[in-house]
């Protein structure tokens, strides 16, 4: 239940940043908790990488962070579009 609440909260925050016209640099900052939540949700896959901490771990971490940036940016744009539609 807590995982669902955190997920919905993160999505709502990403939408709100676009709706409230936060600066675009807030997207990479917001991608950090998204990345942490993704890794926490897929911990059974990340556990072995985390224990080894080799080059594959860091590569996977960077790729995951970049993908989460795209996800946050999409929700940022959705929030921005909703803000423009309602005239906020």
Secondary structure, DSSP 8 states (H G I E B T S, - for coil): -HHHHHHHHHHHHHHHHHHTT--TTHHHHHHHHHHHHHHHHTHHHHHHHHHH-SHHHHHHHHHHHHHHHHHHHHHHHHHHHHHHHHT-
